[in-house]
Amino acid sequence: MKVVFQHLTKKFASRSGGAKKEVIAVNDFDYEIPDGTLVGLLGPSGCGKSTTLNLICGLIEPTEGRIFFGEDDVTDVPCEKRGVGMVFQNYALYPHLTVKQNIIFPLQNLKGKDKLTKAEMEEKALRAASLVQIENLMDRKPSELSGGQQQRVAIARALVKMPRILLLDEPLSNLDARLRLQTREEISRIQRQTGITTVFVTHDQEEAMSISDIIVVMKDGVIQQTGKPQDVYDEPKNLFVAKFLGTPPINTFDGEVKNGSLYIGDEAVLTVSGVADGKVVAGIRPEGFIPKADGHFTCALSQVEVMGRDITVVAKHPAAHNPTVRAIVSSDNLSAINGEKVSFDLKENKVFLFAPDSGERLF
């Protein structure tokens, strides 16, 4: 089921009062989520991603714009009639009910021709539990489950009615690192197995990039960029997207283009073409550095962090925007990095130039 947003806007009245002080949580959101895809809504806290999820679900009404499920306009359709399954950040399980009773609960509210017998409800509950591999926990209460198991119960409850759209609102934020990795793999597997169009909200770019078919990067309620995760990472449209995606984050510097060369400080670090002379912000991905004794870019060496397969060179540069510059290189270079300074050549496809005022990418 594809989901289409037509110029969707949501405004909230300010607590201070007055129309001029309205808070725009989602601003002219115009996008189509393809059928059967897992889409990651990604952005910092307050960017409007959870509000967008609530608009899809019908928990809140848009100020402007329309929402379509396929060809059906659901903008004015009540939440319970949209055929949406939602998993919340805090699981929202009923503590006095067993796992089976929690999963069955949405089926008990079906009326008329959709009403199910007890046997049919139990069969559907077992099928949903099997999808998330908790069929052996059906008689336990939520208090007897781990955080990861509770999250699986919440997902099974959302899947039991086989919704047209599955919505996940930061479902992994309460889990430890190992469980988070395991559960996001499970979410990806379940989505592929069921083929349900899924919208996954997170502020963690690693989570979004690892399991999403498409990511939508948001800031202040506005879509900044959409696309396949690797494409967005490799070709950021602006400085915000470049900074938001990547761990460690991109290194940024005050730079200047002169006569076809990029200068950072007094060094001509890279030949660039098609960019007019002038001040720029230069972004260099951590993996974009090549250690070289006579490299064109020199930094003051602070320390080397050994990570096994790779090493992180931590350095300083007077033109850098952050206190430290982080370069990820092969551990084969460990013996060659010593002394007070370290020199690099740069990988051209890992260097991006942005306008200092607008932050837009300079191609």
N, C-alpha and C positions, 0 to 999 in steps of 0.2 A: 504493500500500500504506500504510494507516494504521498508526501505531505507538502503542500504548497502554501507559502506565506506571501500574501500580496500587501506590500507596504504596511506591515504590522507595526503599530506603535502603542506603547502603554505608558501613560502618565499617572503619577501618583501626586495627590495634593500634599503640599508641604505642611508640616506641623505648625509652621509659623503663619500659615494662611496666606491667601492671595494667589491669584492666577499666575502672576509673574514668577512665583517661586515654586512652580510645579517641578517635580522630579521626573525626568524622562528616563525610565528604566530600559525600554526598548525603543529604538528610534529608526523608523522606516526599514524594518527588517523585511527584505524582499529576496526570497530564496526558495528553491525546490529541492526537497530531500528525495532522492530516487528510491523506487520501490526495492525493498529487501536489503537495504544497506545499513551499516552501523555508522552513525554520524556522531562525532565528538564535538560538543559545544565547549569551547575552550576559552578561558580568559581569567583575569584576576578577579578577586572578590568585588562585587558591586558592578560587574560589567553587564549584567542583564541576562545571564545564561539560565539561571533558575527561574526567573520571571518568564522567559521564553518557554521553558518546560511547562510551567503552570498555565500559560496561554494555550499550549497544545492540549493539555489535559482538560481545560475548561474550569479550573479552580478559580481563575480570574478572567475577566472580560477585557478585550482590547479596547483602547480608546479610539483607535482608527485601524482600518485594514481588515482583511479577511483571512480565514484559514480554511483550507480544503484538504480532505482526506480523499485521495483519488479525484473524482469529479464532484464529490459531495461537499457542499459548503456547510461546515460544522461550526461556524462562528457563533451561532445562536443556539446550538444543540447543547442540552445539559451534560454535565460531566459524566454522569452515570450511563448515558446513552451513546457515548462516543466510541466505545469499544477499545478503551485505552487501559493498559496495565502500567502501574507506577510503583517504583521501588524508591523508598526514601532513604536519606542518609542515616537516620536513627532506627531503621528496620521497622518500627511501629508494629511490633507483634503484640498479640493479646497474651499477657502473662499467665492468665488462668486457663488458657486453652492449650491442648496438646499441639504438636506439629501438624498432625492430620487435621485437627479442627481449625487451625489457623489457615491451612491451605484451602479447606473446603468452604470457609466462611463466605467468600464472594459468590459461590454457587448457590448458597442458601437464599440469596436475595433475588434470584431469578424468578420471574412471574410468568403466568400465561403459558404460551406455547414453548417458552424456553425453560420452563421449570423441569428439574431433573429428579429422578428417584434417588433414594439413598444409595443404592448400588451404583448408579451412574456417577454420582458425585464422588464416591470412594474410588471408583475406577479412574476418573479424571485426576483426582488428587494423587493417586499412586503413579500415574503417568507423568505428572508434573514433578513429583518428588524424584522419580527416576532420572529425569532430565538433569537435575542438579545433584544427583547421586546422594540423596539423603533418605532413601526408602527404608533404611534400617533404623531411622530415628523417629518414626511416625508417632510413637506413644510417649515421647518425652515432652516436657514443658520447656519453654524458652530459657528459663533459668538454668536448665541442665545442659545447655549447649554452649559451645565456644562462639566467639564473635563471627568467625567465618561460617559456622553452621547456621547461625541466626540469619546471616545475610542470604544464604542459600534458601532458607525457608521463605524469606521475603520475596525472593525471585520466583520461587515455585508458586507462591500465592498470586503473584502478578501474571504468571503464565497459565494458570489453571483454566482460565476462560479463553485461552488462545486469542489474545487481543490483536486488533489490527495494528496497533502501535505499542511498543514497549518503551517506557521512559525511565531512565536511571539517573537519580539526582545524587551525585557524589557518593556512589554506593560503597566505595572502598576506603573512605577517609578515616573510618573508625577501626581499621584493621592494621595489624603490624606489617612490617615490610614483606615478610615471607608469605603471609596469608594474602596480602594485597596482590602479589605476583600470581599466586595460585588462582585467586578468584577472578582476576581479569582474564586469565587464560580460559577459565570456565565460561565467563560471559561471552567471550569470542566464540567458543565452541557451541554454546547454546544458540547463539544468534545464527550461526551458519547452519546448524541442524534444523532450526525451526523456520528460518527465512523471514522472520518477523522484522519489519523496519524498526530500528532501534535508535533512540537518541540518548546519548551518554553525556552527562554534564560533569565536568571536572575542572579544577584549576591546575591540575598536575599534567604538564605537557607530556611527560614520559608515558603516563597512562593513556592519554588520548592518542598519541602517535603510535603506540604499540598495538592497539586493537582496532582502531577506527579505519573504515574504508575511506572516509572523508572527514576532514576537520574544518570547523568554522571558528575562526579566531575573532573574538569580540573585544571591544573596548568602549566603555561608556555607552552601552546599548547599541553600538554601531558595528556592523560586520566590517572587519579589517581585511580579511582574506579567506578564501575557501579553496579547497583542493585536496589532492592526495597528500598524506602527511609528509612524505619525502619531498614532493614537489614544493610544498610550502616552505619546508626547511631549506631547500636548495635555492629557492628563488623568492625570498621575502619581498613583499611589495613596499614595506616601509620599516623604519627603525624600530617601531613598537613590536612588530611581528618578529623581526630578527632577534630582538632582545628576549622576547618571551619564549621562543622555542630554542631548546638546546641546553644540555647539561654537561659541563659547566656552561654558563651563558657566554654569548659572543663578547669578545673584547672590542671596545670602541675607543677611538682616538680622534683628537683634532688633527685634521690633515689638510693638505692643499694640493690641487692639481696645477702643475705648471709644465707647459710644453709637452704634454702627453705623458707625464710621469707623476705618480703619486708620491708626495713628500709627507713623511711623518717626522716632525722635528726637522733636522737638517739633512736627513737621509732620503734619497730617492729609492723607495722600497719596491716599486712595481711600475711597470709600463702599463698605462691605461689608454684606451682609445675611445673616441666618441664622447668624451666628457669635457665640457668647457672649463677653461682655467678658472680657479676660484677656490674658496674655502669649502671643505667637505667634512663630513663625519665618516671616518673609515671604520668599518666593522670587520674583524678577522675572527673566524671560527677557531676554537681551540685546536682543532685538528688541521688547521691551515698553515702550521709552522713547520719548516724543514730545518733542523739544526745543521749549521754549516759554518766552518771556521771563518770563511771570508764572506758570510752572508751580508745582505744589504740592510738588514734591520737589526739594530743592536739594543739590548735591554740590560739593565742591572740585575744580576742573578740574586734571588732571595733564598730559594731552597728548591730541592727536588723531592717530590713525593712519589715513592715507588708503589705501583699498584699491581705488579706481577707482569702481565702481558704488556702493559703500557706504563709510562711514567708521566707525571705532570710537572712541567717546569714552571715554577712560580717566580715571576720577575716583576720589575718595576720599570715604568717609562714616564718621563715628565709630561708627555702628550696624552697619556691614558686617562680616561674618564673615571675609572675605578682604581682603588688603591693598588691592586695587583693585576698583572697580566698572567693568564693561565694558558699554557700550551701543552697539548697532549701529543706525545711522540712515542715511537717504539722504544721499548726497553733496551734494544740493541744500541741506542745512542747514549746510554747511561755513563759509560766510561769517558765519553768525549765531552760531557758537560761538567765543567769545573771552573774554578776561578771566580772573579768578581763580575764578569760580563758573559753574556751568551748572545750569539749571533744566529740569525735565521734568514733563509729565503722564504718567500710566501707562495702558497698555492693560489694561482689566479682565481680558480673557481670557488675559493673559500673567502675571498675578499669582496666586500660590498661597500658601495659609496652611497651616502645619503645627503640630502640637502640639510644644512644646519638649522634652518628655520622651520621647515615643514616636516622634516623627517622622511620625506618621500625618497624612494630609491632612484638613483641616477643611473640610467642604463647606458 
